[in-house]
Amino acid sequence: MEQRTSPAKVLVASTIGLAFGLSAVTNASFGVFVLPLSQTFEWKRGDISFAMAIFQIFNIIMAPVAGWFIDRLGIRSVLIPSVILFGTVLASLSLLSGPLWQLYAGYALLATVGIGTSSVSYARLIVPWFSVKRGFALGTALAGMGVSVSFLPFLVRVVMDLSSWRTAYIAEGALVIVAVSPFVMLWAWDPQHPASGVGTHQADAAPQTSGLEFRDAIGSRAFVLLAVGFGLLGILTGAIPSHVVPLLVERGVAPMQATIMASALGLWLIAGRIVMGYFMDRFFAPLLMTITIAIASAGLVMMLIGMTGVWMIVPISCAGFAIGADADFLSYLTSRYIGMRAFTRTLGLLFSAFATGTGIGPAIMGYSANVSGSYNLALEILIATTTIAIIPFLFLGPYPKGI
């Protein structure tokens, strides 16, 4: 049979899919819509922002559900419809007519139908294709999200300036469908599926029947340690990017310069994913994880003790590098300690633990600013939670044999 896909094609499809997937598109562009929506409907900005809280809640709920469907129905049966539905619902937000509940319902629906375009799905697509170079493949694909975060807000802003926010929603939805659909339809195949044209002869493919059953997986010591570790790390991942500009301004950086330095955070996110993905294939991943977390903790300490001005680029870079590597490690360690048999359902639950942390992080930053007038309290909390997050990874132990 003619080979329809290959590891390289799967990686390209996954990178593009993640660049225009649920998390990247929604998180990157939401802030651009806040002011136009407020001006059009006279909604308060805080009320508009609550839509993202609802979105995050549905993300947490739907990730395990998506994992269950993928394991039952196959990756293509979930991924392809989810891409199309996500783009369609995103475009339909152009029809908002006034009641605030429509915005909330729209973002809840985005998370519900679009969860199949998240990193859980693409990790499931990539992992079976790569055994030896799995870390680098995951890091490269997840870096696509960083690229999207860097350019998508600018693109949405341009469309708004040329037309309106309604047109911007339509353009975003169309872009998702047009950019992603051809690649996932043509190249997103399991290596052992007959239609891939590869079958079981793919040299770097991982056995999909190895690993723990789902019940054993969620009851395992490794699952508990990973859930605790990534739940704590999620707090850092949600906190710093959401408040990086006001944090920098508080530390004496001019607003425009703070915006530029915030872009550097995005570049370090990309670097963290690719670099740590490369090293995961060569060194023991839990050890790399502890080093990465220690770097982030050191950066937070630098912020707290009074580093100011342009020197803030150093701790911001430390945090950005670690935040970028989180998603790589989450998928990689799940595959090594749980295996492929129940990979997607287990990863969905771990992703929910991680997402819970990312939802808590911004609240900690905002509460600190409201109560004490600065981010010092939040930084103290982040130093504690991030440092404690090292402990679970120290107790993971060697990779289980036969997984």
C-alpha positions as CSV (number, residue, x, y, z in Angstrom):
1,M,0.0,0.0,0.0
2,E,1.2,3.5,-0.8
3,Q,2.5,5.3,2.3
4,R,0.1,8.1,3.1
5,T,1.9,9.5,6.0
6,S,5.2,9.4,7.9
7,P,6.6,10.6,11.2
8,A,7.6,13.9,9.6
9,K,4.2,14.5,8.2
10,V,2.5,13.6,11.5
11,L,4.8,16.1,13.2
12,V,4.0,18.8,10.7
13,A,0.2,18.2,11.1
14,S,0.5,18.2,14.9
15,T,2.5,21.4,15.0
16,I,0.1,23.2,12.7
17,G,-2.9,21.7,14.6
18,L,-1.5,22.9,18.0
19,A,-0.7,26.4,16.6
20,F,-4.4,26.7,15.7
21,G,-5.8,24.6,18.4
22,L,-8.2,25.3,21.3
23,S,-5.7,26.6,23.9
24,A,-3.5,28.6,21.6
25,V,-6.2,30.4,19.7
26,T,-8.6,31.1,22.6
27,N,-5.9,32.3,25.1
28,A,-4.0,34.3,22.6
29,S,-6.9,36.2,21.1
30,F,-9.4,36.7,23.9
31,G,-7.7,39.8,25.3
32,V,-8.0,41.5,21.9
33,F,-11.7,41.2,21.9
34,V,-12.3,42.5,25.5
35,L,-12.4,46.2,24.7
36,P,-14.5,46.0,21.4
37,L,-17.0,43.8,23.2
38,S,-17.2,46.2,26.1
39,Q,-17.7,49.2,23.8
40,T,-20.3,47.4,21.7
41,F,-22.5,46.0,24.4
42,E,-21.4,48.1,27.4
43,W,-20.3,45.0,29.3
44,K,-17.9,45.5,32.1
45,R,-14.4,44.1,31.4
46,G,-14.5,41.9,34.5
47,D,-17.8,40.4,33.4
48,I,-16.3,39.7,29.9
49,S,-13.2,38.2,31.5
50,F,-15.3,35.7,33.4
51,A,-16.0,34.0,30.1
52,M,-12.4,32.7,30.3
53,A,-13.0,31.3,33.7
54,I,-16.0,29.4,32.3
55,F,-13.8,28.3,29.4
56,Q,-11.2,26.9,31.8
57,I,-13.8,25.0,33.9
58,F,-15.1,23.3,30.8
59,N,-11.5,22.6,29.7
60,I,-10.9,20.7,33.0
61,I,-14.2,18.8,32.6
62,M,-13.9,17.9,29.0
63,A,-10.2,16.8,28.8
64,P,-10.8,13.3,30.4
65,V,-14.0,13.0,28.3
66,A,-12.0,13.6,25.1
67,G,-9.4,11.1,26.3
68,W,-12.1,8.5,26.8
69,F,-13.6,9.1,23.3
70,I,-10.1,9.0,21.6
71,D,-9.3,5.6,23.3
72,R,-12.7,4.2,22.3
73,L,-13.2,5.7,18.8
74,G,-9.7,6.5,17.6
75,I,-7.8,9.8,17.2
76,R,-9.3,10.7,13.7
77,S,-12.9,10.2,14.8
78,V,-12.4,12.9,17.5
79,L,-9.7,15.2,16.0
80,I,-11.2,16.0,12.6
81,P,-14.8,16.8,13.8
82,S,-13.4,18.8,16.6
83,V,-11.3,21.0,14.3
84,I,-14.3,21.8,12.2
85,L,-16.7,22.3,15.1
86,F,-14.2,24.5,16.9
87,G,-13.7,26.8,13.9
88,T,-17.4,26.9,13.3
89,V,-18.3,27.9,16.9
90,L,-15.5,30.4,17.0
91,A,-16.9,32.1,13.8
92,S,-20.4,32.0,15.3
93,L,-19.3,34.3,18.1
94,S,-19.6,37.0,15.5
95,L,-23.4,36.7,16.0
96,L,-23.4,37.9,19.7
97,S,-26.3,40.2,20.1
98,G,-26.3,41.6,23.6
99,P,-27.1,39.3,26.5
100,L,-23.9,38.4,28.4
101,W,-25.0,34.8,28.8
102,Q,-24.4,34.4,25.0
103,L,-20.7,35.1,25.5
104,Y,-20.5,32.7,28.4
105,A,-22.3,30.0,26.5
106,G,-20.1,30.5,23.5
107,Y,-16.9,30.0,25.4
108,A,-18.3,27.0,27.2
109,L,-19.2,25.5,23.8
110,L,-15.8,26.3,22.4
111,A,-14.1,24.2,25.2
112,T,-16.7,21.4,24.7
113,V,-16.4,20.9,21.0
114,G,-12.8,22.1,20.7
115,I,-11.2,20.0,23.3
116,G,-10.3,17.4,20.6
117,T,-7.9,20.0,19.2
118,S,-5.9,20.3,22.5
119,S,-2.5,18.9,23.4
120,V,-4.1,15.8,24.7
121,S,-5.2,14.7,21.2
122,Y,-2.0,15.7,19.5
123,A,0.2,14.0,22.1
124,R,-1.8,10.8,21.4
125,L,-1.1,11.3,17.7
126,I,2.6,11.9,18.1
127,V,3.6,9.4,20.9
128,P,2.9,6.1,18.9
129,W,5.0,7.4,16.0
130,F,8.0,8.3,18.1
131,S,9.8,6.1,20.6
132,V,13.5,7.1,20.3
133,K,12.9,10.8,19.5
134,R,9.6,11.2,21.4
135,G,10.7,14.2,23.6
136,F,12.0,16.2,20.6
137,A,8.8,15.5,18.6
138,L,6.5,16.6,21.4
139,G,8.6,19.7,22.1
140,T,8.6,20.7,18.4
141,A,4.9,20.2,18.0
142,L,4.0,22.1,21.3
143,A,6.3,24.9,20.2
144,G,3.6,25.6,17.5
145,M,1.4,27.0,20.3
146,G,4.1,29.5,21.2
147,V,4.4,30.7,17.6
148,S,0.6,31.2,17.4
149,V,0.6,33.1,20.7
150,S,3.2,35.4,19.2
151,F,1.4,36.4,16.0
152,L,-2.3,35.7,16.4
153,P,-3.2,38.8,18.5
154,F,-1.5,41.0,16.0
155,L,-3.5,39.3,13.1
156,V,-6.8,39.7,15.0
157,R,-6.1,43.3,15.7
158,V,-5.4,44.0,12.0
159,V,-8.7,42.4,10.9
160,M,-10.5,44.5,13.6
161,D,-8.9,47.7,12.3
162,L,-9.8,46.9,8.7
163,S,-13.3,45.7,9.5
164,S,-14.8,44.8,12.9
165,W,-14.6,42.4,15.8
166,R,-17.3,40.3,14.2
167,T,-15.2,39.9,11.1
168,A,-12.3,39.0,13.3
169,Y,-14.2,36.1,14.9
170,I,-15.2,34.8,11.5
171,A,-11.7,35.1,10.2
172,E,-10.3,33.2,13.2
173,G,-12.8,30.4,12.7
174,A,-12.1,30.2,9.0
175,L,-8.4,30.2,9.6
176,V,-8.7,27.3,12.1
177,I,-10.6,25.1,9.6
178,V,-8.6,26.0,6.5
179,A,-5.1,25.8,8.1
180,V,-5.6,22.6,10.0
181,S,-8.2,20.4,8.3
182,P,-6.1,19.4,5.2
183,F,-3.2,18.3,7.3
184,V,-5.1,16.2,9.8
185,M,-7.3,14.7,7.1
186,L,-4.3,13.6,5.0
187,W,-1.6,12.9,7.6
188,A,-3.1,12.2,11.0
189,W,-3.0,8.4,11.1
190,D,-2.0,5.9,13.7
191,P,1.2,4.1,12.6
192,Q,-0.5,0.7,12.9
193,H,-3.7,1.7,11.1
194,P,-3.8,0.0,7.6
195,A,-4.7,3.3,5.9
196,S,-1.4,4.8,7.0
197,G,0.4,2.6,4.6
198,V,3.0,2.0,7.3
199,G,1.5,-0.6,9.7
200,T,3.7,-2.3,12.3
201,H,6.9,-1.9,10.2
202,Q,7.5,1.7,11.3
203,A,10.9,1.5,13.0
204,D,10.4,4.2,15.6
205,A,6.8,3.4,16.4
206,A,5.8,2.5,20.0
207,P,3.6,-0.5,20.7
208,Q,0.0,0.7,21.4
209,T,-1.0,-2.3,23.5
210,S,1.8,-1.9,26.1
211,G,1.3,-0.2,29.5
212,L,-1.2,-0.2,32.3
213,E,-5.0,-0.6,32.1
214,F,-6.9,2.6,32.9
215,R,-8.0,1.4,36.3
216,D,-4.4,0.4,37.2
217,A,-3.0,3.6,35.7
218,I,-5.1,6.0,37.8
219,G,-4.4,3.9,41.0
220,S,-0.7,3.9,40.4
221,R,1.9,5.7,42.4
222,A,3.2,7.4,39.3
223,F,-0.2,8.9,38.4
224,V,-0.6,10.4,41.9
225,L,2.9,11.9,41.8
226,L,2.4,13.3,38.3
227,A,-1.0,14.8,39.2
228,V,0.4,16.5,42.3
229,G,3.5,17.7,40.6
230,F,1.8,19.1,37.5
231,G,-1.1,20.5,39.5
232,L,1.4,22.6,41.4
233,L,3.4,23.6,38.3
234,G,0.1,24.7,36.6
235,I,-0.1,27.5,39.2
236,L,3.1,29.0,37.9
237,T,2.1,28.5,34.3
238,G,-1.1,30.4,34.8
239,A,0.2,33.1,37.0
240,I,3.3,34.6,35.2
241,P,2.1,34.9,31.6
242,S,-1.3,36.4,32.7
243,H,0.3,39.2,34.7
244,V,3.7,39.6,33.2
245,V,3.3,43.1,32.0
246,P,1.9,44.7,35.2
247,L,4.5,42.7,37.2
248,L,7.3,44.2,35.1
249,V,5.9,47.7,35.4
250,E,5.8,47.2,39.2
251,R,9.5,46.3,39.0
252,G,10.3,49.6,37.3
253,V,10.1,48.7,33.6
254,A,8.4,51.2,31.3
255,P,5.0,50.0,29.9
256,M,6.2,49.8,26.3
257,Q,9.4,48.0,27.3
258,A,7.4,45.7,29.5
259,T,5.3,44.7,26.5
260,I,8.4,44.0,24.5
261,M,9.9,41.9,27.3
262,A,6.6,40.0,27.6
263,S,7.2,38.9,24.0
264,A,10.5,37.5,25.1
265,L,8.6,35.4,27.5
266,G,6.9,33.8,24.5
267,L,10.2,33.1,22.8
268,W,11.5,31.4,26.0
269,L,8.3,29.3,26.0
270,I,9.2,28.0,22.6
271,A,12.8,27.5,23.5
272,G,11.9,25.5,26.7
273,R,9.7,23.2,24.7
274,I,12.2,22.4,22.0
275,V,15.4,22.3,24.1
276,M,14.0,20.2,26.9
277,G,12.2,17.9,24.3
278,Y,15.6,17.3,22.8
279,F,17.3,16.5,26.1
280,M,14.4,14.2,27.3
281,D,15.5,11.8,24.6
282,R,19.0,11.6,26.0
283,F,18.7,12.0,29.8
284,F,16.4,10.9,32.6
285,A,13.3,13.1,32.3
286,P,12.4,13.4,36.0
287,L,16.0,14.7,36.7
288,L,15.6,17.2,33.9
289,M,12.2,18.2,35.4
290,T,13.7,18.9,38.8
291,I,16.4,21.1,37.2
292,T,13.9,23.0,35.1
293,I,11.7,23.6,38.2
294,A,14.7,24.8,40.2
295,I,15.5,27.3,37.4
296,A,12.0,28.6,37.6
297,S,12.2,28.9,41.4
298,A,15.5,30.8,41.1
299,G,13.8,33.2,38.8
300,L,10.9,33.8,41.1
301,V,13.4,34.5,44.0
302,M,15.2,37.0,41.8
303,M,11.9,38.8,41.3
304,L,11.0,38.8,45.0
305,I,14.3,40.1,46.3
306,G,14.1,43.2,44.3
307,M,15.6,42.8,40.8
308,T,14.3,45.7,38.8
309,G,14.5,47.3,35.4
310,V,15.9,45.6,32.3
311,W,17.5,43.0,34.5
312,M,14.0,41.5,35.0
313,I,14.6,39.8,31.6
314,V,16.7,37.2,33.5
315,P,14.0,35.9,35.9
316,I,11.3,36.3,33.2
317,S,13.5,34.1,30.9
318,C,13.9,31.5,33.7
319,A,10.2,31.3,34.3
320,G,9.4,31.3,30.6
321,F,11.8,28.4,29.9
322,A,10.3,26.3,32.6
323,I,6.7,27.1,31.7
324,G,7.4,26.1,28.1
325,A,8.8,22.8,29.1
326,D,5.8,21.8,31.3
327,A,3.6,20.5,28.5
328,D,6.5,18.4,27.0
329,F,7.1,16.7,30.3
330,L,3.4,16.1,31.0
331,S,3.0,14.1,27.8
332,Y,6.4,12.4,27.8
333,L,6.3,11.2,31.4
334,T,2.7,9.9,31.0
335,S,3.9,7.8,28.1
336,R,6.9,6.5,30.0
337,Y,5.2,5.7,33.3
338,I,1.7,4.8,32.1
339,G,2.3,3.5,28.6
340,M,0.0,3.5,25.6
341,R,-2.8,1.2,26.5
342,A,-4.7,3.9,28.6
343,F,-2.5,6.9,27.5
344,T,-5.1,9.3,26.4
345,R,-7.6,8.9,29.2
346,T,-4.8,9.1,31.8
347,L,-3.3,12.2,30.1
348,G,-6.7,13.8,30.0
349,L,-7.0,13.5,33.8
350,L,-3.5,14.8,34.3
351,F,-4.2,17.6,32.0
352,S,-7.2,18.5,34.1
353,A,-5.0,18.6,37.2
354,F,-2.6,20.9,35.4
355,A,-5.4,23.1,34.0
356,T,-6.8,23.4,37.6
357,G,-3.5,24.9,38.6
358,T,-3.4,27.3,35.6
359,G,-6.8,28.5,36.7
360,I,-5.6,29.2,40.2
361,G,-2.5,31.0,39.2
362,P,-4.0,34.2,37.8
363,A,-6.3,34.4,40.8
364,I,-3.3,34.4,43.2
365,M,-1.7,37.2,41.2
366,G,-4.9,39.3,41.2
367,Y,-5.6,38.7,44.8
368,S,-2.1,39.7,45.8
369,A,-2.3,42.9,43.8
370,N,-5.7,43.8,45.3
371,V,-4.9,43.0,48.9
372,S,-1.3,44.2,49.3
373,G,-0.9,46.5,46.4
374,S,2.0,44.5,45.0
375,Y,2.9,41.0,43.6
376,N,5.2,40.2,46.5
377,L,2.7,38.0,48.3
378,A,1.9,36.1,45.1
379,L,5.6,35.6,44.4
380,E,6.1,34.1,47.9
381,I,3.2,31.7,47.2
382,L,4.6,30.8,43.8
383,I,8.1,30.2,45.2
384,A,6.6,27.8,47.7
385,T,4.3,25.9,45.3
386,T,6.9,25.7,42.6
387,T,9.7,24.5,44.9
388,I,7.4,21.9,46.5
389,A,6.5,20.7,43.0
390,I,10.1,19.2,42.8
391,I,9.3,16.6,45.4
392,P,6.9,14.4,43.4
393,F,9.4,14.1,40.5
394,L,12.1,13.0,42.9
395,F,10.0,10.0,43.9
396,L,9.0,8.8,40.5
397,G,11.8,6.3,40.2
398,P,13.1,4.5,37.1
399,Y,10.9,4.0,34.0
400,P,8.9,0.8,34.4
401,K,10.0,-2.0,32.2
402,G,7.8,-3.1,29.3
403,I,6.1,0.3,29.0
